[in-house]
Structure formats: C-alpha cells, structure tokens
Amino acid sequence: MTQQQPAPAVDRDRVRRARRAAGAVFALHGAVSGSFATRIPWVKDHLDLSTAQLGLALAFPAIGASLAMPLAGRLMHRYGALAAVRALLALWCLALVPPAFAPGLPALCAALFVFGATAGMADVAMNAQGIDVERLHGTSIMSGLHGLWSVGALLGSAVGVGAVGLDVDAPAHLALTGLALTAVVPLACRGALDVRPAPGEEPPPRFALPPRSALLIGAVGMCAILAEGASMDWSGVYLRDITGASEAVGAASFTAFACTMAAARLAGDAVVRRLGPVRTVRFSGVLAVCGGVLVVTARVPAQGIVGFALLGVGIAVVVPLAFAAAGRSGSNPSRAIAGVATVTYTTGLIAPTLVGGIGELLDLRASFGLITAAATVLVLAAGVLGPRERRGAPVAREGRSPAAGAAGTPGAPAAGAGNRPG
C-alpha cells in the first residue's frame, strides 16, 4: 500500500480562483437544466404527447448519457481538463435549443439523446474539476458546489417561469437562453484547473463496476437521485394534471424545488460538520418523506409546491455525502466514486421514464408514492454514510487528478439531468 504523504504547498490565490471557476461552471450547468425543466409541460402539450410518450422521450437523455459519458474521461486525458470542460459545457448549452424545435416524437427523442449525451459528458468534466479543487483546497467544498448548481438551476427556472408568464414562445426562450449561456462559458471557465495526465499514463477505463464497499452507499444515493430526477421533470406536469394548476404555477413548482435544494446544499457543509453525515441524512430523509406525503395527497397547487420544496431540502446533501463516503470506502477511492456515480447518475436519468410509465399504468400519485417510499430508505440506511477508516489511500499530486479513475467512467452526480447532476 502506498503511504499517505502531506500534500505539497499550493498557491492559495490560484486555488481560490479555481474554486470560483468551478462554482461558475456548476451554476452554468444547472442553468441549462433549470431552463429546460420549465418547458417540459409545453413540450407535452405542443406535441400532444401522452404521459407514456413523454416518459419514453425522457428516456433518451439516459441513453445518450450512458453511451457518451465514458468519452469525457478520454477527452480530458487527451486534451486536458480545461479544454474539455470548456468544449463540453458549450455543447451542453447549445443542446438546449433543438428539443424546442422538434416537430414530432421521433425528432424529440433524437434531440433529447444529444441533450443527454452532452449533459453527461459536461457533468463528468465539471465534477472532476470539483474533486481536484477540493483536493487542493483541503476542506470539503463539494456540497457547496452542488449548491451552486442548484442556484443555477433556480435562476434558469426563474427565467423560464417569467417567460411562460409573459407568453414568450418556448422555441424563442430556449434558443436565446442556449446561445446566451454558451457565450458565458469562456468567462465561467476562467481560472479553472488544467489538470493533465502524467507522462505515459494509460487512458482511463471505459467502465468500472462498483466495488462491494460502495454498493450500499450507491443504493442510498440512488434513492435521493430518484426523487430529484422525478421532481425536476414531472413536478410541473404533476401540479397541472393532478391539482389543476396553470402552466405558470406548474413551472413555479420546479423553482420552489430548486430554491430549497440550493439553500440546503449551500448550508450543507456546516450542518454536516455539526451533526455528522449520518444524523444529517436521517433528518433529511424525514423531511423528504414529509414532502412526498404532501405531494401525493395534494388537492390544491399550493400544497404540492410546499411538498416539492420539502423534497428539495430532504435530498439536497445526500449525493455529496454519498460521494464523500465512497471516497473513504475500500483501498481504491477512485473506483468506489466511479461506481457510486454510475449508479446515481443512471438512476437520475431513468427516473423520469419510471415516473411516466407508472403514471400511465396507474397515475402520477402512484409514481410519487414510490418516490416517497424511496425517501424512507434515507432514514433507514443513513448509517452506511458514516465515517470509516480507509487504508492505503494513494497520494494526489498537482498536475495529476485523483479523480482520473472516476472521470473515465459514467459517473458524476446531476440533477437533474443531471444531477443530474447535481
């Protein structure tokens, strides 16, 4: 086993600039997700899709991401982290445009395939940036970075709600937003780390199965991501179809969800330091269950919005803590992180399809009943996220990313799409 050595001295100003850049990249990624989420009800109505057809279309981001995410690690290995994150983030922003111009279900599926592929690759690249910055920073910052993703999603959704309220055409809204966000990419990436592989280093593997030590951790993260993905893509449709909300109010439900998630993630590091990861996740799980119950029993839009807001608080810090726990499990943290990321990210992408399928067979109340049941797992299984001793940790050195093993596999949290992400 390699003995752990003290980290080399680093330029603190450089680390601060890198942290700001990582935060900007996370926020920009979230803004794309938030912008699209507010227009999902419009897409359903515009193309006259059934619940099952919309669920089918929302499966294509998962397919695209699963096939494309391994390429992100190889692009970072070949061109460096900075060039990769710039290019992939710009492609993700531009991918916001085509779904709004799809003339039918097949074209929508194709556009969402590209949407998911670019989302997944950009997600891997930005999370690798976050891991490298955290290594140099010396303290936990990933919950805060995920909080900034939620802030970006909130801002994107707020603009979307405003556009819906002003009757701005959806294609015009998404096209202008996509182009504007693309233009911001170079500024957001200014100061980002340009981590490159060591001479002679082999490209990262295309896929890594989770080690046994990470399976339970991945299961806890999976439950949180299931709730996040379902709420992001279906909250607006749920409120409109179940509670009779207007399109603008339905779009506002995502804003409430993203707002509470952002606040909880930004405060998450301080809460974890005070309560510890296990107690934090158990308390969060209780809030998530309460939110799910409010959603399932909602008869009026206001109750549903409050329920989605509580869901956002309840699941906010679970995924960052799952990744931290994976990094402490076993002797190969990169493989553990990659495995947990694969499970959680894939779950986030299939969650909308699962909700749509159950909603078609039964109804959307039944779909979110399943989400509420998944939230109870957070309360019961939080103990697997507790601190553990990890032996044989490899030494991370500047210029060589300790996340390299993870970045080469499907696996960065999202939100959405993210998560998503996030």
Secondary structure, DSSP 8 states (H G I E B T S, - for coil): -----------HHHHHHHHHHHHHHHHHHHHHHHHHHTTHHHHHHHTT--HHHHHHHTTHHHHHHHHHHHHHHHHHHHH-HHHHHHHHHHHHHHTTSGGGG--SHHHHHHHHHHHHHHHHHHHHHHHHHHHHHHHHH-S--HHHHHHHHHHHHHHHHHHHHHHHHTT--HHHHHHHHHHHHHHHHHHHTTT-------TT-----S-----HHHHHHHHHHHHHHHHHHHHHHHHHHHHHHHH---HHHHHHHHHHHHHHHHHHHHHHHHHHHHH-HHHHHHHHHHHHHHHHHHHHT--SHHHHHHHHHHHHHHHTTHHHHHHHHHHTSSS-HHHHHHHHHHHHHHHHHHHHHHHHHHHHHS-HHHHHHHHHHHHHHHHHHGGGGS-----S-----TTS-TTHHHHTSS---BSSSSSB--
